[in-house]
């Protein structure tokens, strides 16, 4: 993984009675990173590397990390409007928007609702679709070993230590379980998709990069192919070998591709 001295600060933003955790670092054009169901809201190496080129803004969605307000979020559309309002509160406009997995679904929904808000869009192993011939894997499993094998191409990848708890004794497990609860609220039924989303993808107007891991066992490559073929002005970039946790598994390539596209 790249090393960098770029640090970050975390603050809490008051938004319609909710306290939202936001981590920011770097300088330059604004880049908003929307996390996955794993809730990677700590300042990760890929955040820090991106912050060498951008002002990186990484909010924690309600129910993730220490952000409140999950009881007001019933759907991905609700979360999209919340995040749009948060960016307005932060006086951020015309941003590069990077979403990973659950966060990519959110990013796509935001680009549909407020196309003028987003300068470039990057969707990384995006959830949000249901494809009968390429079903998603089962995210809501209890065994951490099975989950590691599902999410990572190499279940012994050293990046796993950063990405998820190692055991039930890991001090991060409570926040992990909280993130799981928030994800279930958004994606339990229907499972991790919005049946109406495909009908609106043509509304996404900004240049879009769809990044996929070829060996993703959670969200098959066909989902990325669908996004890239149904969003105008989108292109697909497949990383091989790579599983679902692309920003962790292929950090250097992730940062390089995002930086080239968004600069």
C-alpha positions as a printed Julia matrix, in Angstrom:
263×3 Matrix{Float64}:
   0.0     0.0     0.0
   1.19    3.55   -0.64
   2.52    5.5     2.27
   1.71    9.16    2.74
   1.96   11.8     5.41
  -1.43   13.3     4.56
  -3.48   13.3     7.75
  -7.13   14.0     8.45
  -9.47   15.5    11.01
 -12.83   14.14   12.12
 -15.71   16.39   13.12
 -19.44   16.1    13.74
 -21.82   18.09   11.58
 -25.29   18.96   12.85
 -27.83   18.22   10.13
 -31.57   18.36   10.79
 -31.11   17.13   14.34
 -28.63   14.4    13.37
 -24.94   14.36   14.29
 -22.98   13.14   11.28
 -19.35   12.06   11.5
 -17.24   13.52    8.69
 -13.52   12.91    8.17
 -11.59   15.3     5.91
  -8.03   15.64    4.73
  -5.91   16.96    1.9
  -6.28   19.95   -0.39
  -7.39   20.5    -3.95
 -10.62   19.8    -5.79
 -13.22   18.13   -3.56
 -13.59   14.35   -3.69
 -16.33   12.74   -1.61
 -15.81    9.07   -0.68
 -18.91    7.03    0.22
 -18.11    3.9     2.22
 -19.28    0.33    1.79
 -21.35   -1.82    4.14
 -18.06   -2.59    5.91
 -18.13    0.98    7.21
 -14.53    1.93    6.39
 -14.95    5.33    8.05
 -11.51    5.43    9.67
  -8.8     7.2     7.63
  -7.5     4.38    5.47
  -4.31    4.31    3.36
  -6.33    4.84    0.19
  -8.06    7.9     1.72
  -4.67    9.35    2.64
  -3.2     8.63   -0.8
  -6.17   10.29   -2.52
  -5.72   13.26   -0.17
  -2.35   13.91   -1.81
  -4.38   15.1    -4.82
  -7.82   16.11   -3.5
  -9.67   17.48   -0.54
 -11.1    14.13    0.53
 -14.4    14.22    2.42
 -15.49   10.9     3.93
 -18.85   11.04    5.73
 -20.23    8.18    7.8
 -23.83    7.45    6.86
 -26.43    7.41    9.66
 -26.01    4.21   11.64
 -22.34    3.85   10.69
 -19.42    4.81   12.95
 -20.78    7.47   15.35
 -23.32    9.07   13.01
 -26.89    9.27   14.32
 -30.24    9.4    12.56
 -30.66    5.87   11.22
 -34.3     5.86   12.33
 -34.99    8.53    9.7
 -33.52    6.49    6.84
 -35.79    3.84    5.32
 -34.38    3.5     1.82
 -31.43    4.34   -0.41
 -33.38    7.3    -1.78
 -33.69    8.63    1.79
 -29.94    8.21    2.26
 -29.23    9.93   -1.05
 -31.28   13.0    -0.07
 -29.56   13.01    3.34
 -26.12   12.98    1.7
 -27.11   15.66   -0.8
 -28.22   17.86    2.12
 -24.96   17.11    3.95
 -22.86   18.26    0.98
 -24.92   21.45    0.83
 -24.28   21.98    4.55
 -20.54   21.54    3.9
 -20.79   23.97    0.95
 -19.54   21.32   -1.46
 -20.68   21.46   -5.06
 -19.49   20.03   -8.36
 -17.57   17.27   -6.58
 -15.89   14.08   -7.67
 -17.97   11.33   -6.07
 -16.44    7.91   -5.37
 -18.61    5.15   -3.96
 -17.64    1.63   -3.0
 -20.19   -1.23   -2.98
 -23.12    0.05   -0.87
 -21.62    3.52   -1.26
 -21.54    3.12   -5.05
 -25.27    2.37   -5.04
 -25.72    5.54   -3.0
 -23.49    7.51   -5.39
 -25.49    6.36   -8.42
 -28.74    7.37   -6.71
 -27.32   10.82   -5.9
 -26.2    11.29   -9.52
 -29.77   10.52  -10.64
 -31.38   12.93   -8.18
 -28.88   15.83   -8.44
 -26.87   15.45  -11.66
 -25.43   18.97  -11.46
 -23.84   18.24   -8.08
 -21.32   15.73   -9.41
 -18.31   16.46  -11.62
 -17.12   12.88  -12.04
 -18.59    9.64  -10.7
 -16.64    6.51   -9.77
 -18.58    3.33   -8.95
 -16.48    0.59   -7.35
 -17.95   -2.94   -7.25
 -21.36   -1.32   -7.07
 -24.4    -2.83   -5.37
 -27.94   -1.71   -6.29
 -28.9    -4.11   -9.08
 -30.57   -7.49   -9.27
 -29.46   -9.6   -12.24
 -31.16  -12.98  -12.48
 -28.22  -14.56  -14.28
 -25.63  -13.11  -11.89
 -27.05  -13.02   -8.34
 -25.19  -11.32   -5.52
 -23.57  -13.42   -2.82
 -24.99  -13.5     0.7
 -23.57  -10.56    2.62
 -25.48  -11.2     5.84
 -23.51  -14.2     7.08
 -22.28  -14.56   10.65
 -19.03  -16.49   10.25
 -16.13  -14.05    9.89
 -13.95  -16.62    8.11
 -16.65  -17.23    5.52
 -17.12  -13.49    5.12
 -13.41  -12.91    4.55
 -13.43  -15.62    1.89
 -16.41  -13.96    0.21
 -15.03  -10.43    0.25
 -11.34  -10.99   -0.48
  -9.74  -12.9    -3.32
  -7.0   -13.94   -0.89
  -8.51  -14.76    2.54
  -5.03  -14.16    4.03
  -4.56  -10.74    2.44
  -2.79   -8.48    4.99
  -5.29   -5.71    4.16
  -8.0    -7.72    5.92
  -6.65   -6.48    9.25
  -7.52   -2.92    8.19
 -10.84   -3.73    6.57
 -12.72   -5.81    9.11
 -12.62   -7.29   12.62
 -10.48  -10.38   13.01
 -12.67  -12.0    15.69
 -15.57  -11.36   18.02
 -13.02  -10.09   20.56
 -11.82   -7.36   18.19
 -12.66   -3.94   19.71
 -14.11   -2.85   16.36
 -16.81   -5.53   16.46
 -19.49   -3.26   17.99
 -19.15   -0.68   15.22
 -19.06   -3.54   12.69
 -22.34   -4.9    14.05
 -23.82   -1.4    14.01
 -22.83   -1.07   10.34
 -24.43   -4.44    9.64
 -27.7    -3.24   11.2
 -27.66   -0.07    9.1
 -26.93   -2.08    5.95
 -29.83   -4.42    6.69
 -32.16   -1.44    7.05
 -31.14   -0.28    3.57
 -30.77   -3.58    1.8
 -32.54   -6.46    3.53
 -35.71   -6.57    1.42
 -35.41   -6.27   -1.49
 -31.91   -7.67   -1.08
 -29.25   -5.02   -1.82
 -31.01   -3.51   -4.83
 -33.69   -1.11   -5.97
 -35.97   -2.58   -8.66
 -36.51    0.93  -10.08
 -32.83    1.88  -10.31
 -32.16    0.46  -13.81
 -34.92    2.63  -15.27
 -33.16    5.79  -14.07
 -29.5     5.11  -14.92
 -29.86    7.02  -18.2
 -30.36   10.17  -16.09
 -26.73   10.11  -14.9
 -25.08   12.87  -16.92
 -21.52   13.11  -15.6
 -18.49   11.16  -16.84
 -18.52    7.83  -15.0
 -15.82    5.26  -14.29
 -17.0     1.79  -13.26
 -14.29   -0.16  -11.43
 -14.68   -3.9   -10.84
 -12.66   -6.79   -9.48
 -12.87   -9.65  -11.96
 -13.0   -12.26   -9.19
 -15.56  -10.44   -7.02
 -17.56  -13.21   -5.33
 -20.07  -10.87   -3.69
 -21.09   -8.72   -6.67
 -20.34  -10.44   -9.99
 -18.65   -8.57  -12.82
 -21.93   -8.61  -14.77
 -23.24   -5.89  -12.44
 -20.41   -3.55  -13.39
 -20.95   -4.38  -17.05
 -24.62   -3.48  -16.68
 -23.85   -0.16  -15.01
 -21.27    0.79  -17.62
 -23.53   -0.12  -20.54
 -26.61    1.71  -19.19
 -25.0     4.93  -17.93
 -24.26    7.41  -20.72
 -20.6     8.45  -20.93
 -19.46    5.56  -18.7
 -16.51    3.24  -19.14
 -15.6     0.01  -17.41
 -12.2    -0.81  -15.92
 -11.69   -4.37  -14.66
  -8.87   -5.21  -12.24
  -7.55   -8.74  -12.49
  -6.81  -10.42  -10.14
  -9.06   -8.7    -7.59
 -12.0    -9.56   -5.35
 -14.71   -7.37   -3.88
 -12.56   -5.25   -1.56
 -10.85   -3.43   -4.4
  -9.71   -0.28   -2.55
  -7.94   -2.53   -0.01
  -6.74   -5.3    -2.33
  -5.47   -3.04   -5.13
  -4.86    0.23   -3.32
  -2.18    1.57   -5.69
  -4.27    0.88   -8.78
  -7.43    2.24   -7.14
  -5.75    5.53   -6.22
  -4.06    5.83   -9.63
  -7.24    5.19  -11.62
  -9.4     7.47   -9.48
  -6.81   10.25   -9.57
  -6.34   10.05  -13.34
 -10.08   10.04  -13.95
 -11.04   12.76  -11.46
  -8.18   15.16  -12.23
